[in-house]
Amino acid sequence: MRSSRFSQLQDTRSPGFSDEQLFRVFSTVKTELLIQMDGLLRDTQDQVFLLAASNLPWDLDSAMLRRLEKRVLVNLPSPQAREAMFRASLPEGFAEKLDYKRLAGLTEEWSGSDIRLLCKEAAMHPLRRLMADIEKAEATPAQDARSNRRKAADKASGKADAVAAAIAELKIGAVTDADVERALQTVHRAPA
């Protein structure tokens, strides 16, 4: 496809485009795409494999559908598939007593990608807790008020070593139901 057509499509993101202008740009881009697709199979001995994906297959133009001969509908994951996704993304050693069946029920109509994002967010909560614990261990109430000499004396006396030892003992925790609940408040399924 020509780069000028792509730049026209990018320009439509800026405010001030009327519906008529948007329709004209998209029609031009669609026409160019169809022409390019027709040209793929002309005058060539090479085989071309074109794979296309859409979240809204029912909104595709009939001319486009004619050019895409094979169609495969991939449905949203079943409850068993969602449970398996949670088990794979948040395994038992990494997660603590999660109710995978309940999580599968809470994520009805979620795509695999949505569930993956939810698991990533839930997995970040133990790390955030660990970082907060490290910050608490490093902070002392009067740390900023001490002079440089006092800080050096504390360091020489071993207080800094005690803080470092306390930090070294901290471990990242497992993902809990509360972590997943918090993640559910911030991660939502993509609109259909």
C-alpha positions, 0 to 999 in steps of 0.5 A: 500500500502506498505510504500516502494512503497510510498518512491520510489514515493517520491524519484522521486521528487528529481532531477536526475531521468531518464524517464525510472526510473520514468516510472518503479517507477510509474508502480510499484506503479500502479501495487501495487495499483491495487493489493491492490484494488483487495484485498479489496473485497476478503475474507471479509464480510465487505462492502468497499466503495472506492471513488477516484477523478482525475483532469484528468479522461481521463488519467486513466489506463483502468485497474483502470477504470474497478475497478471503476464501477461508474463514475461521472463527475463534470463539472466546475461551470456555470456562475450562480453557480460562481455568487452564490459562489461570493455572498456566499463568499463575501456577501453584508454586507461584500463587497461593491457594487460588480458586481457579474455578472461581477466577474462570467464572469471574472472567466470563466473556474475557479473551485470552489476551485479557486474562493474560493481562489480568495475570500479569497485573496480579503477579506485580502485586507481590513485587510491589509489596516487596518494594514497599518493604525494602523502602520501609527497611531503608528508611529510619525516622531521623535519617534526614536530620542526621549529620554526615558525621553521624551517618558515617558513625552509624555506618561504622557501628554496623547499623547500615549492615543491619539494614542491608541484612534485613533487606537481604532476608526479604523475599517476594511473596506468592500471588494471592486471591487479594492480588487477583481481586485488586487486579480485577479492579484495574484490568477490564476485558476489551470491549467486543 
